[in-house]
Amino acid sequence: MKANEEMLNSIILSIKPIYNEMILKQEKIYEFRNFKPKIFSSYFWVYESYPIKYLKYIIRISEPIEYPLKLRGNSYGVDRFNSSEMNCKYAYKIEELYVIEEPISMDVLKSRFGFTPPQAYTYLQRNVDLQNFIRSNVNLKQII
């Protein structure tokens, strides 16, 4: 499947490989962050950080749950979020996960699109060339 317009008007964030593995195994069903983008979208593009260094996934998320509201369930980070030990203000429930069938390497992202991995997040629409490349060339496969 191709990315739809809502997917293309979302953000890119970095996630460490260990947490992506937990998401894939459905051991981690929330993404915890200290931000709520000014322009909210139901999707996050996921750049998998060092040592992988690829744009690999897109997740569909629900509206964030803001601390001190409590999360339910037995997933990675729930207890730490609920007790404020995590020091994250927002929990985004991961509703769906799509894999990019041909992930985009950091070398290509940097040389072709001037992309640098975000510390917090970056809006995909700020990089029109990358956005257009994804629109035309990227195929997604839903895995969760």
Buried (B, 14 or more C-beta within 10 A) or exposed (E): EEBEEEBBBBBBBBBEBEBBEBBBEEEBBBBBBEEEBEEEBBBBBBBBBEEBBBBBBBBBBEEBBEBEEEBEEEBBBBEEBBEEEBEBBBBBBBEEBBBBEEBBBBEBBEEEBEBEBBEEBBBBBEBEEBBEBBBEEBEBEEEB
